[in-house]
Amino acid sequence: MVCDICKKNKATMHLTKIINSNKQELNICEECAREMDGLNFSGNVNLSNPFYFQNILGGIMDYVNKSAQSVKKTDLVCENCKTTYSDFKKQGLLGCSECYKYFNSTMLPVIKRVQGNIEHVGKIPNKSGKDLMQKKKLIELKEDLQKAIAHEEYEKAAEIRDMIRQIQK
């Protein structure tokens, strides 16, 4: 497909612009995209742009976490890489895998609000999928067992217990 603007380069991007219910679609090359007003493909961060991803992420984090005042968010620091909460808000990136542990209280409400759930429910790899499915099923059965015992449904609890034993074999 050829670029709709210069008519000579191969189009590598598809843009859809909707303004006042008027839809305009463009297939453009990377060169023309760089020259378009409002698009930043140079890799330079423009933090003054309110639609920049990090600004949007920071706004969502503030909105979702405004009611949770138990820990001052500015005091949170990853002990492993020294990334602060304000660094995370500005950059939109965590410094290391340990950051998830330290920023857990602020990230989980945001993830749950944006994605609807904090548990992955997508595809599972074929090779390691069987073990993962068994572990997940075992965890669910143990939770169900505890609920059945709490509700004094002992027959149901016995069935769940037998299912757990069968999986563990």
Number of C-alpha atoms within 10 A of each C-alpha: 12 14 21 16 14 13 12 11 16 16 21 14 13 11 11 10 11 10 8 6 7 7 9 10 11 14 18 22 22 15 15 16 20 13 11 11 7 10 9 14 13 7 6 7 13 13 13 8 12 11 12 13 16 20 19 16 18 16 14 17 17 16 11 18 17 11 8 13 8 7 10 9 18 10 9 18 18 19 11 12 13 13 19 21 21 15 15 18 19 16 16 16 12 18 17 12 11 14 22 15 10 18 19 11 16 20 16 16 18 20 16 13 13 12 10 10 13 13 9 7 7 6 7 12 9 8 8 9 12 12 11 13 12 13 14 12 15 18 13 12 17 17 12 16 21 13 13 17 14 11 10 11 12 13 11 14 21 14 12 20 15 12 15 18 11 9 11 10 5
